[in-house]
Amino acid sequence: MTSPKTSRDSMAASSLTKYMSVAGAVDELGRRGFTEGLRVINGGLRAIGTGEPIRTEDLVIREVYRFEGVSDPDDMAIVYGIEGRRGLKATVIDAFGVYSDPALSALMEKVTIRDAA
């Protein structure tokens, strides 16, 4: 198991080749139960389906997939597979580089990273 202090870059780099696209990663995570989505609203995370506020301290990043657009910066994204209390399994997609969402990136920095068990 990876330490909670694992570098986000090193974990993402180890996951680079597992899926060929953002859609492929999201589809596979969905098949494995990561069916909720999270988004930033008023400076915090909310479940898209229920609107329930989600505290970052209640979440653990289990999987990270980073996609780099070879010819198109619009293709640069990070897909997170996240677990939370009460059985929450969600995905979060954030662009990186110039297109990243600073609010989402700041919130994701607060979430502990652990490899899937």
C-alpha positions as CSV (number, residue, x, y, z in Angstrom):
1,M,0.0,0.0,0.0
2,T,1.3,3.5,-0.8
3,S,1.9,5.8,2.0
4,P,-0.6,8.7,2.4
5,K,2.4,11.0,1.7
6,T,2.9,9.6,-1.7
7,S,3.6,12.2,-4.4
8,R,0.6,12.8,-6.6
9,D,3.0,13.0,-9.6
10,S,4.6,9.7,-8.9
11,M,1.3,8.0,-8.4
12,A,-0.1,9.5,-11.5
13,A,3.0,8.6,-13.5
14,S,2.6,5.0,-12.4
15,S,-0.9,5.0,-13.8
16,L,-0.2,6.7,-17.2
17,T,-0.6,3.7,-19.5
18,K,-3.5,1.8,-18.0
19,Y,-6.1,3.6,-20.1
20,M,-5.9,5.3,-23.5
21,S,-8.4,8.0,-22.8
22,V,-10.2,9.9,-20.1
23,A,-13.5,8.3,-21.2
24,G,-12.0,4.9,-20.9
25,A,-10.8,5.5,-17.4
26,V,-14.1,6.9,-16.3
27,D,-16.0,4.0,-17.9
28,E,-13.8,1.4,-16.2
29,L,-14.1,3.1,-12.9
30,G,-17.8,3.3,-13.3
31,R,-18.0,-0.5,-14.0
32,R,-16.1,-1.0,-10.7
33,G,-18.6,1.1,-8.7
34,F,-17.2,4.6,-8.9
35,T,-20.5,6.0,-10.1
36,E,-20.9,9.3,-8.3
37,G,-19.3,12.5,-9.5
38,L,-17.9,15.3,-7.4
39,R,-17.7,19.0,-8.2
40,V,-16.7,22.2,-6.5
41,I,-19.6,24.4,-5.3
42,N,-19.1,27.4,-3.0
43,G,-15.5,26.4,-2.2
44,G,-16.4,22.8,-1.2
45,L,-17.0,19.4,-2.8
46,R,-20.5,18.2,-3.5
47,A,-21.9,14.9,-4.9
48,I,-23.4,15.7,-8.3
49,G,-26.1,13.1,-8.0
50,T,-27.4,14.0,-4.5
51,G,-26.0,17.5,-3.9
52,E,-24.6,16.3,-0.6
53,P,-21.6,18.2,0.7
54,I,-18.5,16.0,1.0
55,R,-15.7,16.9,3.3
56,T,-12.2,16.3,1.9
57,E,-11.1,14.7,5.2
58,D,-13.7,12.0,4.6
59,L,-12.2,11.0,1.2
60,V,-9.3,8.8,0.1
61,I,-7.9,8.9,-3.5
62,R,-7.6,5.2,-4.6
63,E,-6.6,5.7,-8.2
64,V,-5.1,8.5,-10.3
65,Y,-4.8,8.5,-14.1
66,R,-3.1,11.4,-15.9
67,F,-3.6,12.0,-19.6
68,E,-1.3,14.3,-21.5
69,G,-2.4,15.6,-24.9
70,V,0.4,15.1,-27.3
71,S,-0.8,17.7,-29.8
72,D,-3.7,19.3,-28.0
73,P,-3.5,20.9,-24.5
74,D,-7.3,20.4,-24.1
75,D,-6.6,16.7,-23.7
76,M,-4.6,17.2,-20.5
77,A,-6.6,15.8,-17.6
78,I,-6.3,13.9,-14.3
79,V,-9.0,11.3,-13.4
80,Y,-9.3,10.5,-9.7
81,G,-11.1,7.4,-8.3
82,I,-12.1,8.4,-4.8
83,E,-13.7,6.5,-1.9
84,G,-15.5,8.1,1.0
85,R,-17.4,7.3,4.1
86,R,-20.7,5.5,3.9
87,G,-19.7,3.7,0.7
88,L,-19.2,6.7,-1.6
89,K,-17.2,5.8,-4.7
90,A,-16.8,8.7,-7.0
91,T,-14.7,10.1,-9.9
92,V,-13.3,13.6,-10.3
93,I,-11.9,14.9,-13.5
94,D,-9.6,17.9,-13.4
95,A,-7.6,19.5,-16.2
96,F,-4.0,20.2,-15.4
97,G,-1.6,22.8,-16.6
98,V,-3.1,26.1,-17.9
99,Y,-6.7,24.7,-17.9
100,S,-6.7,23.3,-14.3
101,D,-9.4,24.5,-11.9
102,P,-7.5,26.1,-9.1
103,A,-10.4,25.6,-6.6
104,L,-10.7,21.8,-7.4
105,S,-6.9,21.4,-7.5
106,A,-6.6,23.0,-4.0
107,L,-9.3,20.7,-2.6
108,M,-7.8,17.6,-4.1
109,E,-4.4,18.5,-2.5
110,K,-6.2,18.0,0.8
111,V,-7.4,14.4,0.1
112,T,-5.2,11.5,1.3
113,I,-3.8,9.2,-1.4
114,R,-3.8,5.4,-0.8
115,D,-3.5,2.6,-3.4
116,A,-6.5,0.5,-3.9
117,A,-6.4,-2.5,-1.5
